[in-house]
Amino acid sequence: MKIKELKREHGSLTATLSGRMDAITATEFTTQLESWIADDQKSFTIDCSQLDYISSAGLRALLIIAKKVRTLDGKLQLASLQDSVQTVFAISGFDKIIPLFANLDDATTQ
């Protein structure tokens, strides 16, 4: 999995994920977002259009970050999920925990 910062504006950081988010790469995701949080970043929009797979470890990593940013009055939201990843979110109920948007434009206007 790769995570890349795309832009920062209006107090929010937009980043993109690509590849697979599994037990190995979920730690990398958590570490990267925690470093951004340590730099006073509180709100994140994650473009998942290139994320091919997410495991339960990936879901747990997202939940950890979502809880951290909520305590800071921030937010974590995801955009452009591929069908297979969207299905995992729906089956697990995470679509009710983390805001999901059809595309990046919709997410960044929230």
SETI-837731 format. One line per field, with one value per atom (N, C-alpha, C, CB): residue in one letter; chain; x, y negated, z negated; atom name; residue number from 1. Coordinates in Angstrom, 2 decimals. Glycine has a CB too. Layout:
N
code c(A  ...)
unit c(A  ...)
east c(X  ...)
north c(Y  ...)
up c(Z  ...)
site c(CA  ...)
pos c(NUM  ...)
END
This chain:
110
code c(M  M  M  M  K  K  K  K  I  I  I  I  K  K  K  K  E  E  E  E  L  L  L  L  K  K  K  K  R  R  R  R  E  E  E  E  H  H  H  H  G  G  G  G  S  S  S  S  L  L  L  L  T  T  T  T  A  A  A  A  T  T  T  T  L  L  L  L  S  S  S  S  G  G  G  G  R  R  R  R  M  M  M  M  D  D  D  D  A  A  A  A  I  I  I  I  T  T  T  T  A  A  A  A  T  T  T  T  E  E  E  E  F  F  F  F  T  T  T  T  T  T  T  T  Q  Q  Q  Q  L  L  L  L  E  E  E  E  S  S  S  S  W  W  W  W  I  I  I  I  A  A  A  A  D  D  D  D  D  D  D  D  Q  Q  Q  Q  K  K  K  K  S  S  S  S  F  F  F  F  T  T  T  T  I  I  I  I  D  D  D  D  C  C  C  C  S  S  S  S  Q  Q  Q  Q  L  L  L  L  D  D  D  D  Y  Y  Y  Y  I  I  I  I  S  S  S  S  S  S  S  S  A  A  A  A  G  G  G  G  L  L  L  L  R  R  R  R  A  A  A  A  L  L  L  L  L  L  L  L  I  I  I  I  I  I  I  I  A  A  A  A  K  K  K  K  K  K  K  K  V  V  V  V  R  R  R  R  T  T  T  T  L  L  L  L  D  D  D  D  G  G  G  G  K  K  K  K  L  L  L  L  Q  Q  Q  Q  L  L  L  L  A  A  A  A  S  S  S  S  L  L  L  L  Q  Q  Q  Q  D  D  D  D  S  S  S  S  V  V  V  V  Q  Q  Q  Q  T  T  T  T  V  V  V  V  F  F  F  F  A  A  A  A  I  I  I  I  S  S  S  S  G  G  G  G  F  F  F  F  D  D  D  D  K  K  K  K  I  I  I  I  I  I  I  I  P  P  P  P  L  L  L  L  F  F  F  F  A  A  A  A  N  N  N  N  L  L  L  L  D  D  D  D  D  D  D  D  A  A  A  A  T  T  T  T  T  T  T  T  Q  Q  Q  Q)
unit c(A  A  A  A  A  A  A  A  A  A  A  A  A  A  A  A  A  A  A  A  A  A  A  A  A  A  A  A  A  A  A  A  A  A  A  A  A  A  A  A  A  A  A  A  A  A  A  A  A  A  A  A  A  A  A  A  A  A  A  A  A  A  A  A  A  A  A  A  A  A  A  A  A  A  A  A  A  A  A  A  A  A  A  A  A  A  A  A  A  A  A  A  A  A  A  A  A  A  A  A  A  A  A  A  A  A  A  A  A  A  A  A  A  A  A  A  A  A  A  A  A  A  A  A  A  A  A  A  A  A  A  A  A  A  A  A  A  A  A  A  A  A  A  A  A  A  A  A  A  A  A  A  A  A  A  A  A  A  A  A  A  A  A  A  A  A  A  A  A  A  A  A  A  A  A  A  A  A  A  A  A  A  A  A  A  A  A  A  A  A  A  A  A  A  A  A  A  A  A  A  A  A  A  A  A  A  A  A  A  A  A  A  A  A  A  A  A  A  A  A  A  A  A  A  A  A  A  A  A  A  A  A  A  A  A  A  A  A  A  A  A  A  A  A  A  A  A  A  A  A  A  A  A  A  A  A  A  A  A  A  A  A  A  A  A  A  A  A  A  A  A  A  A  A  A  A  A  A  A  A  A  A  A  A  A  A  A  A  A  A  A  A  A  A  A  A  A  A  A  A  A  A  A  A  A  A  A  A  A  A  A  A  A  A  A  A  A  A  A  A  A  A  A  A  A  A  A  A  A  A  A  A  A  A  A  A  A  A  A  A  A  A  A  A  A  A  A  A  A  A  A  A  A  A  A  A  A  A  A  A  A  A  A  A  A  A  A  A  A  A  A  A  A  A  A  A  A  A  A  A  A  A  A  A  A  A  A  A  A  A  A  A  A  A  A  A  A  A  A  A  A  A  A  A  A  A  A  A  A  A  A  A  A  A  A  A  A  A  A  A  A  A  A  A  A  A  A  A  A  A  A  A  A  A  A  A  A  A  A  A)
east c(0.84  0.00  0.88  -0.95  0.44  1.10  0.11  1.65  0.61  -0.20  0.54  -0.49  -0.18  0.45  -0.41  0.68  0.24  -0.46  -0.71  0.36  -1.96  -2.30  -2.34  -3.64  -3.04  -3.13  -3.64  -4.04  -3.38  -3.91  -4.61  -2.78  -5.86  -6.60  -7.78  -7.05  -8.13  -9.26  -9.19  -10.56  -7.98  -7.80  -7.90  -8.78  -7.99  -8.11  -6.99  -9.47  -6.54  -5.52  -6.19  -4.37  -5.91  -6.42  -5.24  -7.10  -5.45  -4.41  -5.03  -3.72  -4.19  -4.67  -4.01  -4.39  -4.78  -4.28  -4.30  -5.12  -3.27  -3.28  -2.73  -2.45  -3.20  -2.75  -3.66  -1.36  -3.03  -3.77  -3.52  -3.34  -4.59  -4.48  -4.79  -5.45  -3.71  -3.85  -3.11  -3.34  -2.87  -2.23  -0.85  -2.12  -0.15  1.20  1.14  2.00  0.34  0.32  -0.56  -0.14  -1.46  -2.32  -1.49  -3.34  -0.41  0.48  1.13  1.55  1.52  2.11  1.11  2.56  -0.14  -1.19  -1.36  -2.52  -1.47  -1.66  -0.49  -1.84  0.72  1.92  1.93  3.18  1.60  1.60  0.55  1.36  -0.65  -1.69  -1.43  -3.05  -0.87  -0.52  0.57  -0.05  1.48  2.50  1.86  3.62  0.88  0.16  -0.63  -0.77  -1.23  -1.96  -1.01  -2.68  0.18  1.18  1.61  2.41  1.47  1.76  0.53  2.25  -0.43  -1.64  -2.66  -1.28  -2.59  -3.61  -4.73  -3.03  -5.99  -7.10  -8.13  -7.78  -8.21  -9.24  -8.59  -10.23  -9.15  -8.57  -9.65  -7.76  -9.37  -10.17  -9.24  -10.81  -9.63  -8.79  -9.44  -8.57  -8.71  -9.15  -8.79  -8.48  -9.80  -9.59  -9.80  -10.53  -9.78  -10.05  -9.02  -10.08  -7.83  -6.79  -6.54  -5.49  -7.39  -7.28  -8.02  -7.87  -7.26  -7.82  -8.42  -6.77  -7.95  -8.33  -8.18  -7.47  -9.08  -8.93  -9.32  -9.81  -8.48  -8.74  -9.32  -7.44  -9.61  -10.12  -9.07  -10.52  -7.79  -6.73  -6.77  -5.33  -7.06  -7.20  -8.39  -7.34  -9.51  -10.69  -10.37  -11.87  -9.66  -9.29  -8.41  -8.58  -7.46  -6.59  -7.41  -5.53  -8.37  -9.24  -10.04  -10.17  -10.55  -11.32  -10.47  -11.91  -9.25  -8.32  -8.12  -6.96  -7.85  -7.61  -8.90  -7.08  -10.03  -11.30  -11.58  -12.45  -11.34  -11.56  -10.61  -11.40  -9.34  -8.36  -8.74  -6.98  -9.14  -9.46  -10.77  -9.54  -11.69  -12.94  -12.66  -13.92  -11.71  -11.37  -10.73  -10.44  -10.22  -9.60  -10.56  -8.32  -11.84  -12.86  -12.53  -13.01  -11.91  -11.61  -12.50  -10.13  -12.13  -12.93  -12.06  -14.10  -12.50  -11.91  -13.04  -11.21  -12.83  -13.83  -13.13  -14.71  -13.83  -13.27  -14.08  -13.25  -13.38  -14.05  -13.62  -13.74  -14.49  -14.20  -13.79  -13.12  -14.53  -14.21  -14.54  -14.96  -13.65  -13.93  -15.04  -12.65  -15.74  -16.89  -16.53  -17.46  -15.39  -15.01  -14.75  -13.76  -14.13  -13.86  -15.17  -12.82  -16.01  -17.32  -18.14  -18.08  -18.08  -18.79  -18.31  -18.64  -17.00  -16.45  -16.98  -14.90  -17.03  -17.55  -19.02  -17.37  -19.80  -21.23  -21.47  -21.94  -20.77  -20.96  -20.53  -20.16  -19.45  -18.93  -19.65  -17.45  -20.45  -21.14  -20.29  -21.60  -19.09  -18.21  -18.72  -16.81  -19.62  -20.21  -21.09  -21.01  -21.41  -22.20  -21.31  -23.23  -20.04  -19.09  -18.23  -18.20  -17.77  -16.89  -17.64  -15.52  -17.74  -18.45  -17.77  -18.52  -18.60  -18.13  -18.78  -18.44  -17.99  -18.49  -18.20  -17.86  -19.07  -18.93  -17.67  -20.14  -17.28  -16.09  -15.40  -16.44  -14.22  -13.41  -14.04  -12.02  -14.66  -15.30  -16.41  -15.88  -17.24  -18.31  -17.74  -19.18  -16.67  -16.08  -15.45  -15.03  -14.79  -14.08  -15.00  -13.03  -16.25  -17.19  -17.95  -18.18  -17.71  -18.39  -17.67  -18.49)
north c(1.17  0.00  -1.24  0.00  -2.25  -3.55  -4.60  -3.90  -5.56  -6.69  -7.95  -6.67  -8.85  -10.04  -11.26  -9.92  -12.26  -13.52  -14.22  -14.44  -14.65  -15.37  -16.87  -14.89  -17.29  -18.73  -18.98  -19.42  -20.20  -20.68  -21.98  -20.85  -22.07  -23.32  -23.32  -23.53  -24.50  -24.69  -23.78  -24.45  -23.56  -22.75  -21.26  -23.16  -20.82  -19.39  -18.93  -19.08  -17.71  -17.10  -16.05  -16.48  -16.09  -15.08  -14.20  -15.75  -12.90  -11.93  -10.82  -11.36  -10.07  -8.94  -7.65  -9.16  -6.59  -5.25  -4.41  -4.58  -3.60  -2.68  -1.33  -3.26  -0.29  1.07  1.77  1.02  2.49  3.32  2.81  4.80  2.71  2.35  3.60  1.16  4.24  5.48  5.39  6.66  6.52  6.53  5.89  7.95  6.01  5.44  3.94  6.15  3.53  2.13  1.24  2.03  1.83  1.04  0.27  1.94  0.88  0.21  -1.00  1.18  -0.87  -1.99  -3.14  -1.52  -2.82  -3.82  -4.56  -3.17  -3.79  -4.38  -5.28  -3.28  -4.81  -5.60  -6.91  -4.79  -6.87  -8.08  -9.07  -7.72  -8.60  -9.53  -10.08  -8.86  -9.25  -9.75  -10.82  -8.59  -10.72  -11.77  -13.06  -11.31  -12.96  -14.15  -14.76  -13.81  -13.90  -14.40  -15.11  -13.24  -14.56  -15.19  -16.56  -14.28  -16.76  -18.05  -18.96  -17.84  -18.70  -19.49  -19.36  -20.91  -18.30  -18.04  -17.26  -17.27  -17.70  -17.05  -16.41  -18.04  -16.88  -16.38  -15.82  -17.51  -14.68  -13.96  -13.50  -12.77  -13.64  -13.03  -12.09  -14.11  -10.82  -9.80  -9.34  -8.61  -9.52  -9.05  -7.57  -9.88  -6.73  -5.28  -4.69  -4.61  -5.52  -5.04  -4.01  -6.21  -4.02  -3.08  -2.00  -3.83  -1.97  -0.95  0.30  -1.47  1.38  2.59  3.55  3.31  3.47  4.46  3.86  5.74  4.23  3.84  5.04  2.59  5.33  6.44  5.89  7.25  6.79  6.36  5.52  7.57  5.79  4.97  3.56  5.61  3.43  2.12  1.36  2.25  2.07  1.44  0.95  2.43  1.79  1.41  0.16  2.57  0.07  -1.10  -2.35  -0.90  -2.26  -3.40  -3.80  -3.07  -2.82  -3.10  -3.80  -1.81  -3.36  -3.99  -5.46  -3.26  -5.74  -7.13  -7.94  -7.16  -7.36  -8.09  -8.51  -7.23  -7.62  -7.95  -9.05  -6.70  -8.97  -9.99  -11.36  -9.62  -11.46  -12.78  -13.32  -12.72  -12.44  -12.91  -13.54  -11.75  -12.99  -13.59  -14.95  -12.67  -15.24  -16.53  -17.46  -16.33  -17.07  -17.79  -17.82  -19.21  -16.77  -16.63  -15.58  -16.27  -15.15  -14.12  -13.32  -14.76  -12.12  -11.23  -10.83  -9.98  -11.02  -10.61  -9.98  -11.80  -9.09  -8.36  -8.65  -6.85  -8.63  -8.91  -7.90  -10.35  -7.70  -6.93  -5.48  -7.60  -4.80  -3.41  -2.52  -2.94  -1.59  -0.59  0.33  0.22  0.99  1.83  2.87  2.51  3.54  4.60  4.03  5.34  2.87  2.22  1.68  1.06  1.12  0.62  1.75  -0.01  2.93  4.08  4.47  5.26  4.44  4.75  3.75  4.72  2.48  1.46  1.70  0.06  2.05  2.29  3.52  2.46  4.60  5.84  5.67  6.99  4.92  4.75  3.66  4.43  2.86  1.76  0.50  2.19  0.52  -0.65  -1.82  -0.28  -1.56  -2.65  -3.54  -2.09  -3.07  -3.87  -4.57  -2.98  -4.20  -4.76  -5.85  -3.65  -5.60  -6.54  -7.05  -5.86  -8.38  -8.92  -8.51  -10.46  -8.04  -7.63  -8.51  -6.12  -8.88  -9.73  -9.09  -11.13  -9.34  -8.75  -9.21  -9.08  -10.47  -10.99  -12.03  -11.60  -12.40  -13.33  -14.71  -13.43  -15.16  -16.48  -16.56  -16.79  -15.52  -15.49  -15.54  -14.22  -14.80  -14.75  -16.07  -13.65  -16.73  -17.95  -19.16  -18.22  -19.03  -20.14  -20.01  -20.20  -18.96  -18.75  -19.47  -17.26)
up c(0.00  0.00  0.00  -1.21  0.71  0.71  0.23  2.12  -0.53  -0.95  -0.55  -2.48  0.12  0.66  0.34  2.18  -0.22  -0.48  0.84  -1.45  1.05  2.27  2.05  2.80  1.00  0.73  -0.68  1.75  -1.15  -2.42  -2.14  -3.51  -2.56  -2.43  -3.37  -0.98  -3.84  -4.74  -5.96  -4.00  -6.48  -7.68  -7.48  -8.67  -6.24  -5.95  -5.04  -5.32  -5.25  -4.41  -3.54  -5.26  -2.26  -1.33  -0.92  -0.08  -1.01  -0.66  0.16  -1.93  0.84  1.62  1.14  3.12  1.12  0.80  2.06  -0.33  2.24  3.38  2.95  4.55  3.61  3.30  2.32  2.75  1.39  0.42  -0.99  0.54  -1.76  -3.18  -3.99  -3.55  -4.48  -5.22  -6.54  -4.39  -7.18  -8.49  -8.47  -9.00  -7.39  -7.29  -7.01  -6.19  -6.07  -5.66  -6.53  -4.24  -7.30  -8.18  -9.20  -8.91  -9.68  -10.62  -9.98  -11.13  -8.74  -7.99  -7.87  -6.58  -7.59  -7.49  -8.82  -7.07  -9.90  -11.23  -11.59  -12.30  -11.35  -11.65  -10.88  -11.33  -9.59  -8.77  -9.25  -7.30  -9.49  -9.92  -11.32  -9.89  -12.20  -13.53  -13.44  -14.42  -12.48  -12.32  -11.81  -11.35  -10.95  -10.50  -11.64  -9.32  -12.48  -13.65  -14.59  -14.39  -14.78  -15.64  -15.10  -15.78  -13.79  -13.15  -13.15  -11.71  -14.03  -14.21  -13.09  -14.37  -12.33  -11.32  -11.98  -10.08  -11.82  -12.51  -11.58  -13.38  -10.35  -9.44  -8.18  -9.07  -7.75  -6.61  -5.65  -7.10  -4.38  -3.32  -2.59  -2.35  -2.53  -1.91  -0.61  -2.87  0.49  1.80  1.90  2.97  1.99  2.03  3.42  1.05  4.44  5.80  6.27  6.76  5.67  6.06  5.00  6.34  3.98  2.93  3.40  1.56  3.62  4.20  3.18  4.96  1.93  0.93  -0.46  1.05  -1.37  -2.77  -3.63  -3.11  -4.62  -5.54  -6.84  -5.83  -7.77  -9.07  -9.79  -9.92  -9.58  -10.19  -9.61  -9.95  -8.34  -7.72  -8.27  -6.22  -8.46  -9.06  -10.48  -9.09  -11.24  -12.60  -12.60  -13.30  -11.67  -11.57  -11.28  -10.48  -10.39  -10.09  -11.31  -8.94  -12.06  -13.26  -14.31  -13.83  -14.49  -15.45  -15.10  -15.46  -13.82  -13.39  -13.50  -11.93  -13.12  -13.21  -14.65  -12.67  -15.60  -17.01  -17.47  -17.89  -17.05  -17.45  -16.95  -16.95  -15.68  -15.15  -15.72  -13.63  -16.06  -16.70  -18.05  -16.87  -18.80  -20.10  -19.94  -20.88  -18.74  -18.44  -17.69  -17.60  -17.63  -16.86  -15.37  -17.38  -14.90  -13.48  -12.85  -13.26  -11.65  -10.98  -10.03  -10.21  -9.78  -8.78  -7.86  -9.43  -6.56  -5.58  -4.39  -5.14  -3.72  -2.59  -1.34  -2.88  -0.21  1.07  2.13  1.55  3.08  4.30  4.02  5.07  3.15  2.85  4.03  1.60  4.35  5.36  4.84  5.72  5.74  5.36  4.31  6.58  4.47  3.52  2.13  4.02  2.05  0.76  0.18  0.92  1.01  0.58  -0.04  1.77  0.55  0.03  -1.36  0.98  -1.58  -2.90  -3.93  -2.87  -3.57  -4.48  -4.78  -3.89  -3.79  -3.99  -4.87  -2.65  -4.58  -5.34  -6.79  -4.70  -7.01  -8.37  -9.16  -8.31  -8.48  -9.14  -9.28  -10.50  -8.74  -8.83  -8.00  -8.38  -7.07  -6.29  -7.16  -5.13  -8.35  -9.29  -10.32  -10.01  -10.36  -11.33  -10.70  -11.89  -9.49  -8.78  -7.55  -8.37  -7.39  -6.23  -4.91  -6.32  -3.98  -2.66  -1.60  -2.39  -0.60  0.47  1.82  0.39  2.78  4.10  4.81  4.94  4.57  5.23  4.34  6.60  4.73  3.94  3.88  4.51  4.96  4.97  3.91  6.37  3.83  2.83  1.42  3.01  1.20  -0.15  -0.54  -0.22  0.37  0.02  -0.12  1.05  0.32  0.14  -1.18  1.31  -1.92  -3.21  -4.33  -3.54)
site c(N  CA  C  CB  N  CA  C  CB  N  CA  C  CB  N  CA  C  CB  N  CA  C  CB  N  CA  C  CB  N  CA  C  CB  N  CA  C  CB  N  CA  C  CB  N  CA  C  CB  N  CA  C  CB  N  CA  C  CB  N  CA  C  CB  N  CA  C  CB  N  CA  C  CB  N  CA  C  CB  N  CA  C  CB  N  CA  C  CB  N  CA  C  CB  N  CA  C  CB  N  CA  C  CB  N  CA  C  CB  N  CA  C  CB  N  CA  C  CB  N  CA  C  CB  N  CA  C  CB  N  CA  C  CB  N  CA  C  CB  N  CA  C  CB  N  CA  C  CB  N  CA  C  CB  N  CA  C  CB  N  CA  C  CB  N  CA  C  CB  N  CA  C  CB  N  CA  C  CB  N  CA  C  CB  N  CA  C  CB  N  CA  C  CB  N  CA  C  CB  N  CA  C  CB  N  CA  C  CB  N  CA  C  CB  N  CA  C  CB  N  CA  C  CB  N  CA  C  CB  N  CA  C  CB  N  CA  C  CB  N  CA  C  CB  N  CA  C  CB  N  CA  C  CB  N  CA  C  CB  N  CA  C  CB  N  CA  C  CB  N  CA  C  CB  N  CA  C  CB  N  CA  C  CB  N  CA  C  CB  N  CA  C  CB  N  CA  C  CB  N  CA  C  CB  N  CA  C  CB  N  CA  C  CB  N  CA  C  CB  N  CA  C  CB  N  CA  C  CB  N  CA  C  CB  N  CA  C  CB  N  CA  C  CB  N  CA  C  CB  N  CA  C  CB  N  CA  C  CB  N  CA  C  CB  N  CA  C  CB  N  CA  C  CB  N  CA  C  CB  N  CA  C  CB  N  CA  C  CB  N  CA  C  CB  N  CA  C  CB  N  CA  C  CB  N  CA  C  CB  N  CA  C  CB  N  CA  C  CB  N  CA  C  CB  N  CA  C  CB  N  CA  C  CB  N  CA  C  CB  N  CA  C  CB  N  CA  C  CB  N  CA  C  CB  N  CA  C  CB  N  CA  C  CB  N  CA  C  CB  N  CA  C  CB  N  CA  C  CB  N  CA  C  CB  N  CA  C  CB  N  CA  C  CB  N  CA  C  CB  N  CA  C  CB  N  CA  C  CB  N  CA  C  CB  N  CA  C  CB  N  CA  C  CB  N  CA  C  CB  N  CA  C  CB  N  CA  C  CB  N  CA  C  CB  N  CA  C  CB)
pos c(1  1  1  1  2  2  2  2  3  3  3  3  4  4  4  4  5  5  5  5  6  6  6  6  7  7  7  7  8  8  8  8  9  9  9  9  10  10  10  10  11  11  11  11  12  12  12  12  13  13  13  13  14  14  14  14  15  15  15  15  16  16  16  16  17  17  17  17  18  18  18  18  19  19  19  19  20  20  20  20  21  21  21  21  22  22  22  22  23  23  23  23  24  24  24  24  25  25  25  25  26  26  26  26  27  27  27  27  28  28  28  28  29  29  29  29  30  30  30  30  31  31  31  31  32  32  32  32  33  33  33  33  34  34  34  34  35  35  35  35  36  36  36  36  37  37  37  37  38  38  38  38  39  39  39  39  40  40  40  40  41  41  41  41  42  42  42  42  43  43  43  43  44  44  44  44  45  45  45  45  46  46  46  46  47  47  47  47  48  48  48  48  49  49  49  49  50  50  50  50  51  51  51  51  52  52  52  52  53  53  53  53  54  54  54  54  55  55  55  55  56  56  56  56  57  57  57  57  58  58  58  58  59  59  59  59  60  60  60  60  61  61  61  61  62  62  62  62  63  63  63  63  64  64  64  64  65  65  65  65  66  66  66  66  67  67  67  67  68  68  68  68  69  69  69  69  70  70  70  70  71  71  71  71  72  72  72  72  73  73  73  73  74  74  74  74  75  75  75  75  76  76  76  76  77  77  77  77  78  78  78  78  79  79  79  79  80  80  80  80  81  81  81  81  82  82  82  82  83  83  83  83  84  84  84  84  85  85  85  85  86  86  86  86  87  87  87  87  88  88  88  88  89  89  89  89  90  90  90  90  91  91  91  91  92  92  92  92  93  93  93  93  94  94  94  94  95  95  95  95  96  96  96  96  97  97  97  97  98  98  98  98  99  99  99  99  100  100  100  100  101  101  101  101  102  102  102  102  103  103  103  103  104  104  104  104  105  105  105  105  106  106  106  106  107  107  107  107  108  108  108  108  109  109  109  109  110  110  110  110)
END
